[in-house]
Amino acid sequence: MSVSALDPAPAPDAATPVIAANALDLTFQTADGPVHALRNVSLDVPKGSFVSFIGPSGCGKTTLLRCIAGLETPTGGSLTVNGMTADEARRARAYGYVFQAAGLYPWRSIGGNIRLPLEIMGFSRAEQAERVARVLELVELSSFEKKFPWQLSGGMQQRASIARALAFDAEILLMDEPFGALDEIVRDRLNEELLRLWDRTQKTICFVTHSIPEAVYLSSHIVVMSPCPGRISDVIESPLPKERPLDIRDTPEFIEIAHRVRDGLRAGYEE
């Protein structure tokens, strides 16, 4: 049964994975021959988890995220999102997507950028205003609604991009290396803010990163991927508490997880 564009995404049972991939393959056909982007990827993403995907460039992290979003079509295996096909979930607005670049329209104010998906989805003006105000408060940009993107720093623009993805209150948030271009100080602050936002919203987050410390700091689960073709070499369930000050990165527990991630990345090259 297909789901119309404005139908709300059905809530999954608490015991059912929000995202379930089974033996997922994806091969791109190119002029130089087939490119095997993903091979035999199986993964269950629990409801309310924070799952980071880490691996070298070209290992299929973003491709897997795009499959979950219904933006790429696997050539083998199965994939469900909220109990639907990825394409049905996309049309049901089951997720918000945050790209590597903020992607804000320069001619629209920050509030106008956040309002855009709500306008497309047909929300009333009153509901648009209420939702924009709520998500701006979540990302601590309440006083910047009438500013334009060029008047904000790179970190603030990414917070606005996250607010836009949250505006229609999808249960899943897909984030493709959103902090990769930011300096370390700003990145640390946004990592802290993202953890607080995750705690407040209880959303399921899938997050692509190249940074081992970022993956370990943010995640309830870390998916380590191997290159060419993209495969999962390890899935680490973090024992760290949900409350994580930045200095937790100096603890033996944190360092031990980081070593396991690094070992998984190294092993992926040796397979």
Number of C-alpha atoms within 10 A of each C-alpha: 5 11 16 12 14 12 12 14 22 13 11 16 11 10 8 14 19 23 23 19 21 15 14 21 23 24 16 13 10 8 5 6 8 10 13 17 21 28 21 17 21 16 17 14 19 19 21 19 18 22 24 29 26 27 28 20 12 15 23 26 30 20 20 25 20 18 18 26 26 19 14 15 19 22 13 16 15 16 25 19 25 23 19 21 17 24 21 22 26 20 19 20 23 24 26 23 19 23 18 15 16 20 14 20 14 12 11 16 19 28 24 21 23 29 24 15 16 21 13 9 13 11 15 11 12 8 13 22 15 12 22 25 19 16 24 24 13 20 21 15 18 15 10 17 17 12 14 19 23 14 13 14 11 18 19 19 21 25 25 28 26 26 30 29 23 27 23 22 18 18 23 26 22 23 22 22 21 23 25 15 12 14 11 11 8 14 17 16 12 20 17 16 16 17 18 17 14 18 13 10 13 15 20 22 24 23 25 26 21 16 15 19 15 18 26 23 26 22 24 21 21 24 24 27 29 27 22 18 19 25 24 25 19 18 17 18 14 17 12 16 9 15 11 14 11 12 9 15 16 9 9 10 13 18 15 12 22 19 12 14 26 15 13 22 21 15 14 22 12 8 8
